[in-house]
């Protein structure tokens, strides 16, 4: 199958090599949140913390808006973004709701209906 056809999944940003390079700074910052001290520092001054890691304007705006889909489009890997989401008080179901364009309750109901 041609590479461009494998990438054509409507509404999905594939995390490939290009996205990994695009999101390197963002993902590196999110990895830093394994440290409680770094999470606290981020909470004290988000913008300075983002600047320290070299996030670009698109990434910084997505962080400000707490928008997971925009963070993924900006090169974020969902596994690293989970650390950032935790700082915002979001859990995996909140992320799923954002990704599917529904409320958290609707997303949970969808999971329950699927038997998960």
N, C-alpha and C positions, 0 to 999 in steps of 0.2 A: 504494500500500500504506500502511495507517495506520502512523504513527510507532511505536506501541507494538508492532506486529508485527515491524517491522524490528529492534527492540531485543531481541527474544526469541530469543536464540541461547543455548541451554543451556550453562552452564559458561563463558560468555564475558562479560567485562566490556568493553563498548564504550568506547573513548576518544572521548568527544564533548565538547561545550562544558561540560556540567555536571561531567564528570570532570576536564577541564582546570582549571576553577576550583577544584575540590576538591583537586587535586594541585599547585596552583601552587607552594607553598612547597617541596614535595618535589622537584619537577622543577627548580626554580631551584637548590636545593642540589646536585642531581646535575649540573647544567650547570657548577657551580663546579668540579667535579672535572676539567675540562679543564686545570686548573693542578696541576702536581705538588706545589707548596707546599700547596695546599688539600687534596689527597689525604693528604699527610703530616699535616697538622693534624687531619683527621678521624680518622686512625688513632690519634693521640695521645689524643684525647678525643672520642669519638663523640657522647656525650650533649650536651656543650657545643656541638659543631658543629651538631647537629640543632636545639638551642634557638636558636642564632643565626639560623637560617633560619625559625624559627617553626613547626616541624613539630608537628602535634597528637599526642595520645597514641596514636591508631591507627597513624599513620605511624611514630612512634618505636618502637613495639612491633614493627612489621613489619621495621624496620631491625635492631633487636636480634636478631630471630629469623632474619634473612637469608631471609625468605620472599617470593619474587617475586610469587606470586599475591596475597598480602595487600598488597604494595606497589602492585600494579596496581589492586586494589580500593580502595585509599586514594588513588587519583588519579594514580598513577605512569604515565608514558609509557615503554614498553619501550625506546625509543631513548635516553632520558635514564638510565633504570635500568641500562643496560648499563655506564655509567661506574661506578656504585655496585657492581654485580656484580663488575667487574674488581678493585675494591679488596678485595672478599671472596675473590678468587681463583677466581671463577666465570667460565666462558666461556659462549658462546651455547648450546652443547649442554647445559650445566647448567641454563640457563634453560628450554630446551625440555623437559628432563626434568621440571622442577618443574611446568611448565604442563600437561604430559600425565599427570602422576602416575606416572611411571615412573623407573627408574634411568637414569643417564647412558648406561650400556652398552645398555640396552634401547632408549633413544631413538636412539642411533647406529645400532643394528641396524634400527630402523624406517625411518630415513632411507636406509640402504643398500638395504633391500628395495624402497623406493620409487624407487630409481635416482637419488638425489640425491647 
